[in-house]
Amino acid sequence: MVDFIEAHRDAHVVEPICAILPIAPSTYYDHLAKRADPARRSDRARRDDALRPEIRRVYGVRKIWHQLRREGFDVARCTVARLMKDMDIQGIIRGKPHRTTSNPSRAIGDWIQFYNHRRPHQALAMRTPAEAFRLAA
């Protein structure tokens, strides 16, 4: 939102843009101040910026966390996991990788197709629901 406001602040004033968008003008000006002076950023944000170059390794969360602790960084494992997720870094997965459904509507359609047309139902006297509804109609 801050980038959008900056792109349109020449044509419009900041306050009317902020009135339409869900952001307060003070928040916008605070973001600008933090961009200009990184010392105004939170301790967590500054520490994250210092840890990001150290995390760029090939290991998984646990191994990077142990390596950082050996090198003298006092960092929590969940912090390493959060930063790796923010940087889109993933450790190597051994075995079969986790697979999520890329098209849920197709998976639901396949499931309905299987249960309605291929699998006989005991409650319907071993007929598919399509056959049972055809007989009832």
C-alpha positions as CSV (number, residue, x, y, z in Angstrom):
1,M,0.0,0.0,0.0
2,V,2.9,2.3,0.7
3,D,4.2,1.9,-2.8
4,F,0.8,2.6,-4.2
5,I,0.4,5.8,-2.2
6,E,3.9,6.9,-3.3
7,A,3.0,6.2,-7.0
8,H,-0.2,8.3,-6.8
9,R,0.7,11.0,-4.3
10,D,1.6,13.5,-7.0
11,A,-1.8,13.4,-8.5
12,H,-3.7,13.2,-5.2
13,V,-2.9,14.2,-1.6
14,V,-1.9,11.4,0.8
15,E,-4.8,11.8,3.2
16,P,-7.6,11.2,0.7
17,I,-5.8,8.1,-0.6
18,C,-5.4,6.8,2.9
19,A,-9.1,7.5,3.6
20,I,-10.0,5.1,0.8
21,L,-7.4,2.5,1.6
22,P,-7.3,0.7,4.9
23,I,-4.1,2.5,6.1
24,A,-3.8,5.6,8.4
25,P,-1.7,8.5,7.2
26,S,0.5,8.2,10.3
27,T,1.3,4.6,9.3
28,Y,2.3,5.7,5.8
29,Y,4.6,8.5,7.2
30,D,6.0,6.0,9.7
31,H,6.9,3.6,6.9
32,L,8.6,6.5,5.0
33,A,10.6,7.4,8.1
34,K,11.8,3.8,8.6
35,R,12.9,3.6,5.0
36,A,14.9,6.8,5.4
37,D,16.4,5.9,8.8
38,P,16.8,2.1,9.3
39,A,17.7,2.8,13.0
40,R,14.0,3.5,13.6
41,R,13.1,-0.1,12.6
42,S,12.2,-2.6,15.4
43,D,14.9,-4.7,17.0
44,R,13.4,-7.8,15.4
45,A,13.5,-6.3,11.9
46,R,17.2,-5.2,12.3
47,R,18.2,-8.6,13.7
48,D,16.4,-10.4,10.9
49,D,18.3,-8.3,8.4
50,A,21.6,-9.3,10.1
51,L,20.7,-13.0,10.1
52,R,19.4,-13.3,6.5
53,P,22.9,-13.6,5.0
54,E,23.9,-16.2,7.5
55,I,20.8,-18.4,6.8
56,R,21.5,-18.7,3.0
57,R,22.7,-22.3,3.2
58,V,21.7,-25.6,1.8
59,Y,20.7,-27.3,5.1
60,G,17.3,-27.5,6.7
61,V,16.0,-25.5,9.7
62,R,17.5,-27.7,12.4
63,K,21.0,-27.9,10.9
64,I,21.2,-24.2,10.1
65,W,20.0,-23.4,13.7
66,H,22.7,-25.7,15.1
67,Q,25.3,-24.1,12.8
68,L,24.3,-20.6,13.8
69,R,24.5,-21.5,17.5
70,R,28.0,-23.0,17.0
71,E,29.1,-19.7,15.3
72,G,27.9,-17.7,18.3
73,F,24.5,-16.5,17.2
74,D,21.9,-16.7,19.9
75,V,18.9,-17.4,17.8
76,A,15.7,-19.5,18.2
77,R,14.9,-22.3,15.9
78,C,11.5,-20.8,15.1
79,T,13.2,-17.6,14.1
80,V,15.4,-19.6,11.6
81,A,12.2,-21.3,10.3
82,R,10.4,-18.0,9.9
83,L,13.2,-16.3,8.1
84,M,13.7,-19.4,5.8
85,K,10.0,-19.2,5.0
86,D,10.2,-15.5,4.2
87,M,13.2,-16.0,1.9
88,D,11.5,-19.0,0.2
89,I,14.3,-21.4,1.3
90,Q,13.5,-25.0,2.0
91,G,15.8,-27.7,3.2
92,I,16.2,-30.9,1.2
93,I,13.3,-33.3,1.8
94,R,14.3,-37.0,2.0
95,G,12.0,-39.6,0.7
96,K,8.8,-38.8,-1.1
97,P,8.0,-35.0,-1.1
98,H,4.8,-33.7,0.4
99,R,2.2,-33.2,-2.3
100,T,-0.6,-30.8,-2.0
101,T,-3.6,-30.6,-4.3
102,S,-2.9,-28.0,-6.9
103,N,-6.5,-27.9,-8.2
104,P,-8.9,-28.6,-5.3
105,S,-12.1,-28.3,-7.5
106,R,-10.7,-31.0,-9.8
107,A,-9.9,-33.3,-6.8
108,I,-13.4,-32.8,-5.4
109,G,-14.9,-33.6,-8.8
110,D,-12.8,-36.8,-9.1
111,W,-13.9,-37.8,-5.6
112,I,-17.5,-37.2,-6.5
113,Q,-17.1,-39.1,-9.7
114,F,-15.5,-42.1,-7.9
115,Y,-18.2,-42.2,-5.1
116,N,-21.2,-41.6,-7.4
117,H,-20.4,-43.7,-10.4
118,R,-17.7,-46.3,-9.7
119,R,-18.2,-47.4,-6.1
120,P,-21.3,-49.4,-5.2
121,H,-23.1,-48.3,-2.1
122,Q,-24.4,-50.8,0.4
123,A,-27.2,-48.4,1.6
124,L,-28.5,-48.3,-2.0
125,A,-28.6,-52.1,-2.5
126,M,-25.1,-52.0,-4.2
127,R,-26.2,-49.5,-6.8
128,T,-24.5,-46.3,-7.5
129,P,-26.3,-43.1,-6.4
130,A,-26.9,-42.2,-10.1
131,E,-28.6,-45.6,-10.7
132,A,-30.7,-45.2,-7.5
133,F,-31.8,-41.7,-8.4
134,R,-32.6,-42.8,-11.9
135,L,-34.9,-45.5,-10.6
136,A,-36.5,-43.1,-8.1
137,A,-37.3,-40.5,-10.7
